[in-house]
Structures are given as structure tokens and as C-alpha cells.
Amino acid sequence: MKLHMVDVVGQYRKIKPEIDSAVQAVFESGNFILGKEVGEFECSVAGYLGVRYAVGCASGTDALQIAQMALEIGPGDEVITTPFSFVATTETIALLGAKPVYVDIDPQTFNIDPNRIEKAITKKTRAIIPVHLYGQPADMDAILDIAKRHNLRIIEDAAQAMGASYKKKKVCGIGDIGCISFFPSKNLGAFGDAGMVVSNDVELGERMRVISIHGSKTRYHHDMLGVNSRLDTLQAVILKVKLSHLDSWNKARRQFARVYDSMLKDLPVILPHVVGEGEHIFHQYTIRAPKRDKLAEHLKSKNIPHGIYYPIPLHLQKAFASAGSKQGDFPVTEKAAAEVLSLPMHTQLTPDQQSYIVGAIKQFYQQ
Ligand SMILES: *Cc1c(COP(=O)(O)O)cnc(C)c1O
């Protein structure tokens, strides 16, 4: 049995005619940068998310950087975030000269623990970047409440949560700015790098647009410091086709998650905890597993792919060592990093594949 962690090719084959005709039209047009197709896709995403403004950019990482540049976050500022995320969240804070300040996670959801945020706030704190990890929204009401009381901005890192909702509202439009990644393996994946920033604040949205094109509104007039981070026309047309399938794909992931839940329930692993307020879209199906590394080896020996997101918390990464964090500073995160394991999750999974995967896990714990 050939298994994939993410099956982007299988998904492409399902919608091949739609994608092929969309990209052919771009080839024939000769316009590859921005253009009306990008504008149309931005409008589609804004409509889908229920936000007022959307700006395509080159990656989810750029989205995080552009968002913080628009809020003028820089040297002397502190930004609160989670140590249990992909590096981009912290990297962009540090790149802009601000200081990432970590807050430990909730052990059940793996998302930033709002109960610990206030202790981390100082006079220098400007913003909070919650990450909707694995596709499950962070506890946004509590975060919004803290942000309001302390006059802080919220940037949602929704790289893993495109289409997820919190109290019936899509994530991205809950905080001041939402950041999306269209990296190929994400729930809405491009055929290359791509990203987007969205906001309900039109002025902020326009600022982000200007920043993304060299700080320029009119060509060769540069009003502010910017970057070169545009969404390719080709990616925009591909993503527009895929956006029309996103809800049904996310629904399929949720269904596969329920199948995993029922198959795994008698094993000594801890299943994903789904909170009532949010709609988890299972970018990853992540369990906590006793003897995790041994289990990972066992799966590998059976050609079953798996992922460990993330094996090293951000506060313990060499690149951020100068911040002075050490082992033991964020124990809930460190424990999660030692225990989590993500199983294959994508839109082309089959019940046979899921039984095979779970069979191998069962075998491991029975031996
Ligand atoms: C993927 C990801 C990013 C970065 O997105 P890219 O498009 O790869 O730059 C940022 N944050 C999180 C949580 C991610 O999973």
C-alpha cells in the first residue's frame, strides 16, 4: 500500500480539467505578476472569510512579516506568541527587530494558553500572534478580551487553519489581521509558494498592499519601506479553482478524523481534543503517543509516513538562543514536542489506508 502524508497529486487528478484550463489561460495571456486574476482571487477569499480586505503575497511567512510591518512593529517592541509553532511565526518578529515573548500552550489544544498571556505583557508589548495550530482555532474570545484591555493588536497565524471557524465565524477576520499560507501541503495549497493577509480594517489592508509592492502605490514612487512579495497570477488562478472545493475538502478531513478517533479509541494514545467553540479542520491529525520515537520508527519500517510538528520548541532553537530561554521554561510545550505524532491526513485518504495505519499502531502497542 502506497501511503502519503499529503497527497497533492491525487487531489490534482480529481480536478485536473479545471486547473489545466485555468493555467493555460494564464500562459496564453502572458501576464504572470498580479493582474485581474489576483484581484479576483483576493475578492473570492475576502468573500469566503467574510473580511473587508485581502492582499495576496508570496508566502505565509511574508504574510506575517507584512502584517507586522503594517502595524509598525520593530526594535524595542515585544510580540507575544507561542513557542509551539512553525519557525516563521517567531522568525518574522525577530527579523523586524522586535522581541518574541513566548507563552506556554494549553496541553489539550496545543494552542497558546490565554490564562498565561497577561503575565507576559509589559509596557513594550504591541501585539499577540496566536497560531491556530493543526487547524483548530485558538481561544479567541479570551485573547480578544486581553488585547482589548491592554490595547494590543492581534495577528492571527491561520497558516494551518484556512476555512476553520470559531463560534461560526471564519478565522482570519477575528483579530486585526489574518495571515494565510498557501504552501502546497496546507488545506488550501498552491502549486508553489503563496500567501495572503486579510483585515476588516481597510486602511490597514491598503497599507499592507503598498508594503507588499515595494512600499509603492504609484510605480517608482515609494512612500514607505516595503518588500517584493506578490502573489503569482498562476497561483491565483489555481487557488481560485481550489477555493471552490475547500469546504468539501475540509469536511472530508473532519470525517477522516472521526474515523481515526473511532479506530484508535482503545489504544494507549491521546486523541486530538476538539473544543466546542471552534470547527477544527484537521490540517493535521495529531495524537500524543507513549514511546513516540519508537512508534515513529515502527511506522517508518512499515512505510507509513508520519510527521512530528514540532520536535524542537522555538525557544530552544539555536537561531533564537540569544533570547536566553532554556530547557524547562515552557514545560507544557516541551512535553508536547516529545509526545506528538501526526498521522497521514489529506483529502484522498481511504478507509483501507486508515485501517492499515491504525493496524500498525495497534501492533506496536501490543508487542
Ligand atoms: C506553514 C506555516 C507558516 C509559513 O507559511 P509559508 O507559506 O510556508 O511561508 C507560518 N506559520 C505556520 C503555523 C505554518 O504552519
The ligand as an SDF file (V2000), in Angstrom:
LIG
                    3D

 15 15  0  0  0  0  0  0  0  0999 V2000
    3.2840   26.9990    7.0170 C   0  0  0  0  0  0  0  0  0  0  0  0
    3.2780   27.9320    8.1600 C   0  0  0  0  0  0  0  0  0  0  0  0
    3.7710   29.2430    8.0750 C   0  0  0  0  0  0  0  0  0  0  0  0
    4.5380   29.7460    6.8960 C   0  0  0  0  0  0  0  0  0  0  0  0
    3.9520   29.6410    5.6710 O   0  0  0  0  0  0  0  0  0  0  0  0
    4.8310   29.5800    4.3340 P   0  0  0  0  0  0  0  0  0  0  0  0
    3.8130   29.7840    3.2740 O   0  0  0  0  0  0  0  0  0  0  0  0
    5.4900   28.2580    4.2800 O   0  0  0  0  0  0  0  0  0  0  0  0
    5.8160   30.6840    4.3770 O   0  0  0  0  0  0  0  0  0  0  0  0
    3.6360   30.0700    9.1630 C   0  0  0  0  0  0  0  0  0  0  0  0
    3.0580   29.6520   10.3080 N   0  0  0  0  0  0  0  0  0  0  0  0
    2.6020   28.3960   10.4420 C   0  0  0  0  0  0  0  0  0  0  0  0
    1.9600   27.9970   11.7240 C   0  0  0  0  0  0  0  0  0  0  0  0
    2.7070   27.4870    9.3870 C   0  0  0  0  0  0  0  0  0  0  0  0
    2.2550   26.2380    9.5400 O   0  0  0  0  0  0  0  0  0  0  0  0
  1  2  1  0
  2  3  1  0
  2 14  2  0
  3  4  1  0
  3 10  2  0
  4  5  1  0
  5  6  1  0
  6  7  2  0
  6  8  1  0
  6  9  1  0
 10 11  1  0
 11 12  2  0
 12 13  1  0
 12 14  1  0
 14 15  1  0
M  END
$$$$
